[in-house]
Every structure is written in structure tokens, then in C-alpha cells.
Amino acid sequence: MLDTPKSLRLHIALTGRVNSGKSSLLNLVTGQDAAIVSPERGTTTDVVEKAMELAPLGPVLWLDTAGTGDDSLLGAERLRRTRSAIDRADVMAIVTAPGVWGEAEERLLAAARERHIRAIAVVNRCDTAEPAPEFLAALREKCGGIAPVAATACDPSQRDRVLAAFKAALIEAAPEEFVEPPPLLGDLVSPGGSVMLIVPIDKQAPKGRLILPQVQAIRDALDAGAAVTVVRDSEYAAALAAQRTPPSLVVCDSQVVDLMVRETPPEIPCTTFSILFARFKGDLRRLAEGAAAIPRLRDGDRVLIAEACTHHAAEDDIGRVKIPRLLAAKSGAKITCEVFSGRDYPCDPGVYRLIVHCGSCMLNRRETLRRIELAGGTPITNYGMAISCCRGVLDRVLSPFRLGGRDADA
């Protein structure tokens, strides 16, 4: 579980006023000095991330944020990073104290509601003052749950007892898709069927390993009781011909989608890893509709290329070279593509005519959906959708989702 990717963990944001005890709570929960604590205001200057296994929830990622009400020179930047952390949170924990609930906490609660996530109230410092029943009842009305704790004065031997209420509130607030995560491809194949994955091994492939979407597809197929065959694009046609029974599904890297469509008989469903992730992490229908804007691009239009991971750009980088080239060829327009990577995401995507997002394998579902929401009325699609549209095969690679699954009518 320690090796579980961050993108597959439940993200829990610890928020609250400056010096409310968020970092002390993180240290209590993890049982180690994960964050610096001090009586000085504003000790946490940046988001502190800590991954752990939290039974019975499983793998989680704590996001210890800078406190609100920071009037220092860096206060505005700390607040911006706190908002960014909240954007990817599945649950928000608002850390406060007995009798303390005011405008700062209401703003945090409003931020949680705006992002459609549940918030729980963690009443810290209960060792110094017993919270009034009326105060707890009021918080219970406002939040998805409450948890009285004493983050700094707790005897280590009593840690599990103190944390019981906190974990119970987290379980109640956890989103359904985390408790029962959606399938990646398991609902597109029948038990006893087979899946064939086409994985190009080129200069952009990581040395000695498969990338995360490929590994997740293999595991999801095995969980569904399907056999898996993995081949390079150069061996695909021969491997397919050697199959006694046609595969239930073929999945390829988007960069060889034209080869897959050309070599795959029309009766065999096929799609791409990126399109699987459009459904698994985001909104398949919205991203498919966004691809329709590509042929409508005009001279002078600005296109945002949003890439969640950071890597050294190769000579023929997909986001910086290949996709801009494909967009220009498909639209026939002289466009300007601007690339943002990592956690950087423009606050005003509305200045763009189109947003092309990566497959989100390094983002959790919550942050991906938030980025789609922030796009507003701007068409948004992802790498796989864009490439398939430009290659003229988008209808074919979307066909498996008309045959069944959560987005059967997409």
C-alpha cells in the first residue's frame, strides 16, 4: 500500500485558521513528525503531503495546508497554494477549537461546497476546554461529521481511541467512488474474455517498466476475470491473427491509434488508454464533445495544453510538438498553443478557444473533475480524444462505450 500512486489515494485536506493545530493533528494521525509544529503563527508555509495506510479506509494522502488569516508577506501565495490543495481534496477537515467557528471557517465550508466535497469539523484542543453540546450540535448541522480531538496533549497509548471519532467521520464523508471505485475497463469485458493491449516501445517509453495507465489496465482486466495479452505495435497484427478467439477489447496508446483501427476488424471493440481514463478520472461525454471544437479552430485562437505530470520534454514531445501539429493540420488554422505542466493551471481558462488536457494518470478524479469544471464554457478534451479526432477515428474508439458500461450513451 505504501507504493499506491498518489492519484489512487483518498485526498484529505487539513484546513483551518493559522495555528489551529493542523500540523499537530497530522503528526498525531501518522504517529510521526510528518510536519513541523510551533507556537509561532504560520509555521506551515507550503502544502505538506503525507501518504499512509489508514484502516479501514485504505491508502490516503494527507494535505496539510497553510492556515487562513496569514497577513505576512507570503500570505497571499500560501493561500493560493491552499486553494490548489483543496481543488484536489476528496474530503476537507476544518480544524478548529471549542467554541471557535466564525467567518474563516464558513469560507472554508463554502469552498468545500463549491467543489462538491464533504467537510468534517475537527474540534481540536478538547483537553483544554470541553466543547459545549450546543456547539457540537451546530457543527453537526453544518458539516458531514465532527471529531473532538486533542492533537498535542494525547498520550501515545491513547492515540487509537482519540482517532476513532476522526476516522468514523472520514468514512462517512468519503465519496462513493472511493469506497467503490469505478472500473477502468472491467465492465467492457466478460469474465473469461480477453483484452489485448498495444504498447509502443519508443524513445518516450520509460526504461524497464510500463507506464501507470498500462499497469492499471492490466490489473483491472485481471480483476474482471479476463486474460491479458500485451504486444508492441510492430507485432500487433501477427498477435491478433494468432488468437483463436478474438479479444473482447483492444486498447492502444493514442500515438498508434490509426494503426490499431486499421488492423482491427470492425466487429472487435477498440479504444485507447487515454479515453479509458477520460471516463475513469473525468467526464467522458464532456471531453468527447470538446474534441468537436478542433475542426472549428480559427487563425489566432489560443489553445491550452494542460499536462499534469512534469518530465523532460523529448524531441517529439506529445504535448509540446505532436498535438499542436495535429491540431493545426486538422483545423487548417494558425493557432497558438500554451503548455502548463504540473500543478499549474490558469485561473482563467476562458481566454482559450480549446483546452487539451492530458490523461490525468497523475491526478486523482476529484482534481480532474475540478479542472473540467473550471473550464466553464470553454471546450475541453484530452490527449487521446484530440489525437483520435485529428486522425479521423474518434467514433470508432468511442464505440465500446455505446455497447455497455457507465457511459453507454456517451
C-alpha positions as a Markdown table, in Angstrom:
| # | Residue | x | y | z |
|---|---|---|---|---|
| 1 | Met | 0.0 | 0.0 | 0.0 |
| 2 | Leu | 2.9 | 2.4 | 0.5 |
| 3 | Asp | 3.6 | 2.0 | -3.2 |
| 4 | Thr | 0.0 | 3.0 | -4.1 |
| 5 | Pro | 0.2 | 6.0 | -6.5 |
| 6 | Lys | -1.0 | 9.3 | -5.1 |
| 7 | Ser | -3.6 | 9.6 | -7.8 |
| 8 | Leu | -5.4 | 6.5 | -6.4 |
| 9 | Arg | -5.4 | 7.6 | -2.8 |
| 10 | Leu | -8.2 | 9.4 | -0.8 |
| 11 | His | -7.0 | 13.0 | -0.6 |
| 12 | Ile | -7.8 | 14.7 | 2.8 |
| 13 | Ala | -7.1 | 18.4 | 3.1 |
| 14 | Leu | -6.4 | 19.7 | 6.6 |
| 15 | Thr | -7.6 | 23.3 | 6.7 |
| 16 | Gly | -8.3 | 25.9 | 9.3 |
| 17 | Arg | -7.0 | 29.1 | 10.8 |
| 18 | Val | -3.3 | 29.8 | 11.4 |
| 19 | Asn | -2.1 | 27.9 | 14.4 |
| 20 | Ser | -5.3 | 25.8 | 14.8 |
| 21 | Gly | -3.3 | 22.6 | 15.2 |
| 22 | Lys | -3.4 | 21.2 | 11.7 |
| 23 | Ser | 0.2 | 20.0 | 11.6 |
| 24 | Ser | -0.1 | 18.6 | 15.2 |
| 25 | Leu | -3.2 | 16.6 | 14.0 |
| 26 | Leu | -1.2 | 15.3 | 11.0 |
| 27 | Asn | 1.6 | 14.1 | 13.3 |
| 28 | Leu | -0.9 | 12.5 | 15.7 |
| 29 | Val | -2.6 | 10.7 | 12.8 |
| 30 | Thr | 0.6 | 9.4 | 11.2 |
| 31 | Gly | 2.3 | 8.7 | 14.5 |
| 32 | Gln | 5.4 | 10.5 | 13.4 |
| 33 | Asp | 6.8 | 14.0 | 12.9 |
| 34 | Ala | 5.5 | 14.5 | 9.4 |
| 35 | Ala | 5.1 | 18.3 | 9.8 |
| 36 | Ile | 6.9 | 21.0 | 11.8 |
| 37 | Val | 4.9 | 22.3 | 14.7 |
| 38 | Ser | 5.5 | 25.5 | 16.6 |
| 39 | Pro | 3.6 | 28.1 | 18.7 |
| 40 | Glu | 4.7 | 30.6 | 16.0 |
| 41 | Arg | 1.9 | 31.6 | 13.6 |
| 42 | Gly | 2.3 | 30.5 | 10.0 |
| 43 | Thr | 4.7 | 27.6 | 10.6 |
| 44 | Thr | 3.3 | 25.7 | 7.7 |
| 45 | Thr | 4.4 | 27.7 | 4.6 |
| 46 | Asp | 3.6 | 25.2 | 1.9 |
| 47 | Val | 1.3 | 22.2 | 1.4 |
| 48 | Val | 2.8 | 19.2 | 3.2 |
| 49 | Glu | 1.9 | 15.8 | 1.7 |
| 50 | Lys | 2.0 | 12.6 | 3.7 |
| 51 | Ala | 0.9 | 9.2 | 2.3 |
| 52 | Met | -0.2 | 6.4 | 4.7 |
| 53 | Glu | -2.4 | 3.4 | 5.1 |
| 54 | Leu | -5.4 | 4.4 | 7.3 |
| 55 | Ala | -7.5 | 1.4 | 8.2 |
| 56 | Pro | -10.3 | 0.8 | 7.3 |
| 57 | Leu | -10.2 | 3.5 | 4.6 |
| 58 | Gly | -7.0 | 2.1 | 2.9 |
| 59 | Pro | -4.4 | 4.3 | 1.2 |
| 60 | Val | -4.8 | 8.0 | 1.9 |
| 61 | Leu | -2.9 | 11.2 | 1.2 |
| 62 | Trp | -2.9 | 14.0 | 3.8 |
| 63 | Leu | -2.6 | 17.6 | 2.6 |
| 64 | Asp | -1.6 | 19.8 | 5.4 |
| 65 | Thr | -2.3 | 23.3 | 4.3 |
| 66 | Ala | -1.2 | 26.8 | 5.4 |
| 67 | Gly | -3.7 | 28.4 | 7.7 |
| 68 | Thr | -6.1 | 31.2 | 6.8 |
| 69 | Gly | -5.7 | 34.6 | 8.3 |
| 70 | Asp | -2.0 | 34.8 | 7.4 |
| 71 | Asp | -1.1 | 38.5 | 7.0 |
| 72 | Ser | 2.6 | 38.0 | 6.3 |
| 73 | Leu | 4.3 | 39.0 | 3.0 |
| 74 | Leu | 3.8 | 35.4 | 1.7 |
| 75 | Gly | 0.3 | 35.1 | 3.0 |
| 76 | Ala | -1.4 | 35.5 | -0.4 |
| 77 | Glu | 0.9 | 32.9 | -2.1 |
| 78 | Arg | 0.3 | 30.5 | 0.8 |
| 79 | Leu | -3.5 | 31.0 | 0.4 |
| 80 | Arg | -3.2 | 30.3 | -3.4 |
| 81 | Arg | -1.5 | 27.0 | -2.7 |
| 82 | Thr | -4.1 | 26.1 | -0.1 |
| 83 | Arg | -6.8 | 26.7 | -2.6 |
| 84 | Ser | -4.9 | 24.5 | -5.1 |
| 85 | Ala | -4.8 | 21.7 | -2.5 |
| 86 | Ile | -8.5 | 22.0 | -1.8 |
| 87 | Asp | -9.1 | 21.6 | -5.5 |
| 88 | Arg | -7.8 | 18.0 | -5.4 |
| 89 | Ala | -9.2 | 17.1 | -2.0 |
| 90 | Asp | -11.9 | 14.4 | -1.7 |
| 91 | Val | -12.6 | 15.4 | 1.9 |
| 92 | Met | -11.9 | 18.6 | 3.8 |
| 93 | Ala | -11.2 | 18.6 | 7.5 |
| 94 | Ile | -11.7 | 22.0 | 9.1 |
| 95 | Val | -9.6 | 22.1 | 12.2 |
| 96 | Thr | -11.0 | 24.5 | 14.9 |
| 97 | Ala | -11.3 | 24.7 | 18.7 |
| 98 | Pro | -14.1 | 24.5 | 21.3 |
| 99 | Gly | -16.4 | 27.5 | 20.7 |
| 100 | Val | -14.5 | 28.7 | 17.7 |
| 101 | Trp | -16.5 | 28.9 | 14.5 |
| 102 | Gly | -16.7 | 32.2 | 12.5 |
| 103 | Glu | -16.2 | 33.8 | 9.1 |
| 104 | Ala | -12.9 | 31.9 | 8.4 |
| 105 | Glu | -14.5 | 28.5 | 8.9 |
| 106 | Glu | -17.6 | 29.5 | 7.0 |
| 107 | Arg | -15.4 | 30.5 | 4.0 |
| 108 | Leu | -13.7 | 27.1 | 4.1 |
| 109 | Leu | -17.1 | 25.3 | 4.3 |
| 110 | Ala | -18.3 | 27.3 | 1.3 |
| 111 | Ala | -15.1 | 26.3 | -0.6 |
| 112 | Ala | -15.9 | 22.7 | 0.1 |
| 113 | Arg | -19.5 | 23.1 | -1.1 |
| 114 | Glu | -18.4 | 24.9 | -4.2 |
| 115 | Arg | -16.2 | 21.9 | -5.0 |
| 116 | His | -18.9 | 19.4 | -4.2 |
| 117 | Ile | -16.9 | 17.7 | -1.4 |
| 118 | Arg | -17.9 | 17.0 | 2.1 |
| 119 | Ala | -16.3 | 18.8 | 5.1 |
| 120 | Ile | -15.9 | 17.5 | 8.6 |
| 121 | Ala | -15.2 | 19.6 | 11.7 |
| 122 | Val | -12.3 | 18.6 | 13.8 |
| 123 | Val | -12.6 | 20.2 | 17.2 |
| 124 | Asn | -9.0 | 20.4 | 18.5 |
| 125 | Arg | -7.7 | 21.2 | 22.0 |
| 126 | Cys | -10.5 | 19.4 | 23.8 |
| 127 | Asp | -8.0 | 18.8 | 26.6 |
| 128 | Thr | -8.1 | 22.5 | 27.5 |
| 129 | Ala | -11.9 | 23.1 | 27.2 |
| 130 | Glu | -14.8 | 20.8 | 26.9 |
| 131 | Pro | -16.9 | 21.7 | 23.8 |
| 132 | Ala | -20.4 | 22.7 | 24.6 |
| 133 | Pro | -23.1 | 20.2 | 23.4 |
| 134 | Glu | -24.9 | 23.1 | 21.7 |
| 135 | Phe | -21.6 | 24.0 | 19.8 |
| 136 | Leu | -21.2 | 20.4 | 18.6 |
| 137 | Ala | -24.8 | 20.1 | 17.6 |
| 138 | Ala | -24.4 | 23.3 | 15.5 |
| 139 | Leu | -21.3 | 21.9 | 13.8 |
| 140 | Arg | -23.1 | 18.6 | 13.1 |
| 141 | Glu | -25.8 | 20.6 | 11.2 |
| 142 | Lys | -23.2 | 22.4 | 9.1 |
| 143 | Cys | -20.7 | 19.6 | 8.4 |
| 144 | Gly | -20.7 | 16.0 | 7.3 |
| 145 | Gly | -19.3 | 14.9 | 10.7 |
| 146 | Ile | -17.5 | 16.1 | 13.7 |
| 147 | Ala | -14.5 | 14.8 | 15.6 |
| 148 | Pro | -13.4 | 16.1 | 19.0 |
| 149 | Val | -9.6 | 15.6 | 19.4 |
| 150 | Ala | -6.6 | 16.8 | 21.4 |
| 151 | Ala | -3.8 | 16.7 | 18.9 |
| 152 | Thr | -0.9 | 17.8 | 21.2 |
| 153 | Ala | -1.8 | 16.5 | 24.6 |
| 154 | Cys | -2.7 | 13.0 | 23.7 |
| 155 | Asp | -0.9 | 10.1 | 25.4 |
| 156 | Pro | 0.5 | 7.9 | 22.6 |
| 157 | Ser | -1.1 | 4.9 | 24.2 |
| 158 | Gln | -4.5 | 6.6 | 23.7 |
| 159 | Arg | -3.9 | 7.5 | 20.1 |
| 160 | Asp | -6.2 | 4.9 | 18.6 |
| 161 | Arg | -9.0 | 5.8 | 20.9 |
| 162 | Val | -8.7 | 9.5 | 20.2 |
| 163 | Leu | -8.6 | 8.9 | 16.4 |
| 164 | Ala | -11.7 | 6.7 | 16.4 |
| 165 | Ala | -14.1 | 9.6 | 16.0 |
| 166 | Phe | -11.9 | 11.2 | 13.4 |
| 167 | Lys | -11.8 | 8.1 | 11.3 |
| 168 | Ala | -15.5 | 7.5 | 11.7 |
| 169 | Ala | -16.2 | 11.0 | 10.4 |
| 170 | Leu | -13.8 | 10.4 | 7.4 |
| 171 | Ile | -15.5 | 7.2 | 6.5 |
| 172 | Glu | -18.9 | 8.8 | 6.5 |
| 173 | Ala | -17.6 | 11.7 | 4.4 |
| 174 | Ala | -15.6 | 9.7 | 1.8 |
| 175 | Pro | -17.1 | 9.9 | -1.7 |
| 176 | Glu | -18.8 | 6.8 | -3.0 |
| 177 | Glu | -16.4 | 6.5 | -6.0 |
| 178 | Phe | -13.5 | 6.0 | -3.5 |
| 179 | Val | -15.3 | 3.4 | -1.4 |
| 180 | Glu | -16.5 | 1.6 | -4.6 |
| 181 | Pro | -14.1 | 3.0 | -7.4 |
| 182 | Pro | -15.5 | 2.9 | -10.9 |
| 183 | Pro | -13.9 | 0.3 | -13.3 |
| 184 | Leu | -11.3 | 1.2 | -15.8 |
| 185 | Leu | -12.2 | -1.4 | -18.4 |
| 186 | Gly | -13.6 | -4.3 | -16.4 |
| 187 | Asp | -17.2 | -3.6 | -17.3 |
| 188 | Leu | -16.4 | -3.7 | -21.0 |
| 189 | Val | -15.3 | -7.3 | -20.9 |
| 190 | Ser | -16.9 | -10.5 | -19.7 |
| 191 | Pro | -15.3 | -13.0 | -17.3 |
| 192 | Gly | -13.4 | -15.5 | -19.3 |
| 193 | Gly | -12.9 | -13.0 | -22.1 |
| 194 | Ser | -9.6 | -11.4 | -23.1 |
| 195 | Val | -8.1 | -7.9 | -23.6 |
| 196 | Met | -5.2 | -7.1 | -25.9 |
| 197 | Leu | -3.1 | -4.0 | -25.1 |
| 198 | Ile | -0.9 | -2.4 | -27.7 |
| 199 | Val | 2.2 | -0.7 | -26.0 |
| 200 | Pro | 4.7 | 1.1 | -28.2 |
| 201 | Ile | 8.3 | 0.8 | -27.0 |
| 202 | Asp | 9.9 | 4.0 | -28.3 |
| 203 | Lys | 12.2 | 6.7 | -27.0 |
| 204 | Gln | 9.5 | 8.2 | -24.9 |
| 205 | Ala | 8.7 | 4.9 | -23.1 |
| 206 | Pro | 10.2 | 4.7 | -19.6 |
| 207 | Lys | 13.2 | 2.3 | -19.4 |
| 208 | Gly | 12.4 | -1.1 | -18.0 |
| 209 | Arg | 8.8 | -0.5 | -17.0 |
| 210 | Leu | 5.3 | 0.2 | -18.2 |
| 211 | Ile | 3.5 | 3.5 | -17.5 |
| 212 | Leu | 0.8 | 3.7 | -14.9 |
| 213 | Pro | -2.3 | 3.6 | -17.2 |
| 214 | Gln | -0.9 | 0.4 | -18.8 |
| 215 | Val | -0.4 | -1.2 | -15.4 |
| 216 | Gln | -3.8 | -0.2 | -14.2 |
| 217 | Ala | -5.4 | -1.6 | -17.3 |
| 218 | Ile | -3.7 | -5.0 | -16.8 |
| 219 | Arg | -4.8 | -5.1 | -13.1 |
| 220 | Asp | -8.4 | -4.1 | -13.9 |
| 221 | Ala | -8.7 | -6.7 | -16.6 |
| 222 | Leu | -7.4 | -9.4 | -14.2 |
| 223 | Asp | -9.9 | -8.2 | -11.6 |
| 224 | Ala | -12.6 | -8.7 | -14.1 |
| 225 | Gly | -11.5 | -12.3 | -14.8 |
| 226 | Ala | -10.2 | -11.5 | -18.3 |
| 227 | Ala | -6.9 | -12.7 | -19.8 |
| 228 | Val | -4.5 | -10.0 | -20.9 |
| 229 | Thr | -2.1 | -10.0 | -23.9 |
| 230 | Val | 0.4 | -7.2 | -24.2 |
| 231 | Val | 2.2 | -6.6 | -27.5 |
| 232 | Arg | 4.2 | -3.9 | -29.3 |
| 233 | Asp | 2.6 | -2.1 | -32.2 |
| 234 | Ser | 5.0 | -3.8 | -34.6 |
| 235 | Glu | 3.7 | -7.3 | -33.5 |
| 236 | Tyr | 0.0 | -6.4 | -33.1 |
| 237 | Ala | -1.3 | -7.7 | -36.5 |
| 238 | Ala | 0.5 | -11.1 | -36.1 |
| 239 | Ala | -0.5 | -11.4 | -32.5 |
| 240 | Leu | -4.2 | -10.7 | -33.3 |
| 241 | Ala | -4.2 | -13.2 | -36.2 |
| 242 | Ala | -2.8 | -15.8 | -33.8 |
| 243 | Gln | -5.7 | -15.5 | -31.4 |
| 244 | Arg | -8.1 | -18.5 | -31.5 |
| 245 | Thr | -10.9 | -16.3 | -30.1 |
| 246 | Pro | -11.0 | -12.6 | -30.9 |
| 247 | Pro | -10.3 | -10.4 | -27.9 |
| 248 | Ser | -13.3 | -8.7 | -26.2 |
| 249 | Leu | -11.4 | -5.4 | -26.3 |
| 250 | Val | -8.3 | -3.9 | -27.8 |
| 251 | Val | -6.6 | -0.9 | -26.1 |
| 252 | Cys | -3.7 | 1.1 | -27.5 |
| 253 | Asp | -1.5 | 4.0 | -26.8 |
| 254 | Ser | -3.1 | 7.0 | -28.6 |
| 255 | Gln | 0.0 | 7.6 | -30.7 |
| 256 | Val | -0.7 | 4.3 | -32.6 |
| 257 | Val | -4.5 | 4.6 | -32.8 |
| 258 | Asp | -4.5 | 4.8 | -36.5 |
| 259 | Leu | -2.6 | 1.5 | -36.8 |
| 260 | Met | -4.9 | -0.2 | -34.3 |
| 261 | Val | -8.1 | 0.9 | -36.1 |
| 262 | Arg | -6.6 | -0.1 | -39.5 |
| 263 | Glu | -5.6 | -3.6 | -38.2 |
| 264 | Thr | -8.6 | -4.3 | -36.0 |
| 265 | Pro | -11.7 | -5.9 | -37.6 |
| 266 | Pro | -14.8 | -3.7 | -37.2 |
| 267 | Glu | -16.6 | -6.3 | -35.0 |
| 268 | Ile | -13.8 | -6.1 | -32.3 |
| 269 | Pro | -14.3 | -3.1 | -29.9 |
| 270 | Cys | -11.2 | -0.9 | -29.5 |
| 271 | Thr | -10.2 | 2.2 | -27.7 |
| 272 | Thr | -7.2 | 4.0 | -26.2 |
| 273 | Phe | -5.8 | 4.2 | -22.7 |
| 274 | Ser | -6.4 | 8.0 | -22.6 |
| 275 | Ile | -10.1 | 7.5 | -23.5 |
| 276 | Leu | -10.4 | 4.9 | -20.8 |
| 277 | Phe | -9.0 | 7.5 | -18.4 |
| 278 | Ala | -11.4 | 10.2 | -19.7 |
| 279 | Arg | -14.1 | 8.0 | -18.2 |
| 280 | Phe | -12.2 | 6.7 | -15.1 |
| 281 | Lys | -10.9 | 10.1 | -14.0 |
| 282 | Gly | -13.2 | 12.7 | -15.6 |
| 283 | Asp | -16.3 | 13.2 | -17.7 |
| 284 | Leu | -16.3 | 11.1 | -20.9 |
| 285 | Arg | -19.2 | 12.9 | -22.5 |
| 286 | Arg | -17.8 | 16.4 | -21.9 |
| 287 | Leu | -14.4 | 15.5 | -23.2 |
| 288 | Ala | -15.8 | 13.9 | -26.3 |
| 289 | Glu | -17.9 | 17.0 | -27.0 |
| 290 | Gly | -14.8 | 19.2 | -26.5 |
| 291 | Ala | -13.0 | 17.3 | -29.3 |
| 292 | Ala | -15.7 | 18.5 | -31.7 |
| 293 | Ala | -14.2 | 22.1 | -31.4 |
| 294 | Ile | -10.9 | 21.1 | -33.0 |
| 295 | Pro | -12.1 | 21.5 | -36.6 |
| 296 | Arg | -13.6 | 24.9 | -35.7 |
| 297 | Leu | -10.4 | 26.4 | -34.6 |
| 298 | Arg | -9.5 | 29.6 | -36.5 |
| 299 | Asp | -6.4 | 31.7 | -37.1 |
| 300 | Gly | -5.2 | 33.4 | -33.9 |
| 301 | Asp | -7.0 | 31.1 | -31.5 |
| 302 | Arg | -5.2 | 30.2 | -28.3 |
| 303 | Val | -5.1 | 26.6 | -27.1 |
| 304 | Leu | -4.2 | 25.5 | -23.6 |
| 305 | Ile | -2.2 | 22.2 | -23.3 |
| 306 | Ala | -2.6 | 21.1 | -19.7 |
| 307 | Glu | -0.2 | 18.4 | -18.6 |
| 308 | Ala | -0.4 | 17.1 | -15.0 |
| 309 | Cys | 3.0 | 15.5 | -14.7 |
| 310 | Thr | 6.4 | 17.1 | -15.1 |
| 311 | His | 9.0 | 15.5 | -17.3 |
| 312 | His | 11.9 | 16.3 | -19.5 |
| 313 | Ala | 10.4 | 17.1 | -22.9 |
| 314 | Ala | 11.6 | 14.7 | -25.6 |
| 315 | Glu | 12.4 | 15.8 | -29.2 |
| 316 | Asp | 9.0 | 14.9 | -30.4 |
| 317 | Asp | 7.1 | 15.5 | -27.2 |
| 318 | Ile | 3.4 | 14.7 | -27.4 |
| 319 | Gly | 2.0 | 17.8 | -25.7 |
| 320 | Arg | 4.5 | 20.4 | -27.0 |
| 321 | Val | 5.1 | 19.1 | -30.5 |
| 322 | Lys | 2.7 | 16.3 | -31.7 |
| 323 | Ile | -0.6 | 17.6 | -30.5 |
| 324 | Pro | -0.1 | 21.2 | -31.6 |
| 325 | Arg | 1.0 | 19.9 | -35.1 |
| 326 | Leu | -2.1 | 17.6 | -35.3 |
| 327 | Leu | -4.5 | 20.5 | -34.2 |
| 328 | Ala | -3.1 | 22.8 | -36.8 |
| 329 | Ala | -3.3 | 20.2 | -39.6 |
| 330 | Lys | -6.9 | 19.2 | -38.6 |
| 331 | Ser | -8.2 | 22.8 | -38.4 |
| 332 | Gly | -6.0 | 24.4 | -41.1 |
| 333 | Ala | -5.6 | 27.3 | -38.7 |
| 334 | Lys | -2.6 | 29.2 | -37.4 |
| 335 | Ile | -3.1 | 28.7 | -33.6 |
| 336 | Thr | -1.0 | 29.4 | -30.5 |
| 337 | Cys | -0.6 | 26.5 | -28.1 |
| 338 | Glu | 0.5 | 27.3 | -24.5 |
| 339 | Val | 1.7 | 24.5 | -22.3 |
| 340 | Phe | 1.2 | 24.4 | -18.5 |
| 341 | Ser | 2.5 | 21.4 | -16.5 |
| 342 | Gly | 2.3 | 20.0 | -13.0 |
| 343 | Arg | 0.0 | 21.8 | -10.6 |
| 344 | Asp | 0.0 | 24.9 | -12.8 |
| 345 | Tyr | -3.5 | 25.5 | -14.3 |
| 346 | Pro | -4.5 | 29.0 | -15.5 |
| 347 | Cys | -7.1 | 30.7 | -13.2 |
| 348 | Asp | -8.9 | 32.0 | -16.3 |
| 349 | Pro | -9.2 | 29.2 | -18.9 |
| 350 | Gly | -11.9 | 31.2 | -20.6 |
| 351 | Val | -9.2 | 33.1 | -22.6 |
| 352 | Tyr | -8.6 | 29.9 | -24.6 |
| 353 | Arg | -10.6 | 28.6 | -27.5 |
| 354 | Leu | -9.9 | 25.0 | -26.5 |
| 355 | Ile | -8.3 | 23.1 | -23.6 |
| 356 | Val | -6.5 | 19.8 | -24.3 |
| 357 | His | -5.7 | 18.0 | -21.0 |
| 358 | Cys | -3.5 | 15.0 | -20.5 |
| 359 | Gly | -4.9 | 11.6 | -19.5 |
| 360 | Ser | -4.8 | 12.6 | -15.8 |
| 361 | Cys | -3.0 | 9.4 | -14.7 |
| 362 | Met | -1.1 | 11.5 | -12.1 |
| 363 | Leu | -4.2 | 13.4 | -10.8 |
| 364 | Asn | -7.0 | 12.0 | -8.7 |
| 365 | Arg | -10.5 | 12.0 | -10.0 |
| 366 | Arg | -11.5 | 15.0 | -7.8 |
| 367 | Glu | -8.9 | 17.3 | -9.3 |
| 368 | Thr | -9.6 | 16.2 | -12.8 |
| 369 | Leu | -13.3 | 17.0 | -12.4 |
| 370 | Arg | -12.4 | 20.3 | -10.8 |
| 371 | Arg | -10.3 | 21.3 | -13.8 |
| 372 | Ile | -13.1 | 20.4 | -16.1 |
| 373 | Glu | -15.4 | 22.5 | -14.0 |
| 374 | Leu | -13.0 | 25.4 | -14.1 |
| 375 | Ala | -13.0 | 25.3 | -17.9 |
| 376 | Gly | -16.5 | 26.8 | -17.8 |
| 377 | Gly | -17.9 | 27.2 | -21.3 |
| 378 | Thr | -14.5 | 26.6 | -22.9 |
| 379 | Pro | -14.5 | 23.3 | -24.8 |
| 380 | Ile | -12.2 | 20.8 | -23.1 |
| 381 | Thr | -10.9 | 17.4 | -24.3 |
| 382 | Asn | -7.9 | 15.2 | -23.5 |
| 383 | Tyr | -4.9 | 13.9 | -25.4 |
| 384 | Gly | -6.5 | 10.7 | -26.5 |
| 385 | Met | -9.7 | 12.3 | -27.7 |
| 386 | Ala | -7.8 | 15.0 | -29.5 |
| 387 | Ile | -5.4 | 12.6 | -31.3 |
| 388 | Ser | -8.3 | 10.3 | -32.3 |
| 389 | Cys | -10.3 | 13.2 | -33.6 |
| 390 | Cys | -7.4 | 14.5 | -35.7 |
| 391 | Arg | -6.8 | 11.0 | -37.1 |
| 392 | Gly | -10.4 | 10.7 | -38.0 |
| 393 | Val | -11.1 | 7.7 | -35.8 |
| 394 | Leu | -12.9 | 9.2 | -32.8 |
| 395 | Asp | -16.2 | 7.5 | -33.5 |
| 396 | Arg | -14.5 | 4.1 | -33.7 |
| 397 | Val | -12.6 | 4.4 | -30.4 |
| 398 | Leu | -15.7 | 5.6 | -28.6 |
| 399 | Ser | -17.8 | 2.7 | -29.8 |
| 400 | Pro | -17.1 | 0.4 | -26.8 |
| 401 | Phe | -18.9 | 2.8 | -24.5 |
| 402 | Arg | -22.1 | 2.6 | -26.6 |
| 403 | Leu | -22.0 | -1.2 | -26.0 |
| 404 | Gly | -22.2 | -1.0 | -22.2 |
| 405 | Gly | -20.8 | 0.5 | -19.1 |
| 406 | Arg | -21.5 | 3.6 | -17.1 |
| 407 | Asp | -21.3 | 5.9 | -20.2 |
| 408 | Ala | -23.2 | 3.6 | -22.6 |
| 409 | Asp | -25.0 | 6.6 | -24.2 |
| 410 | Ala | -21.9 | 8.9 | -24.4 |
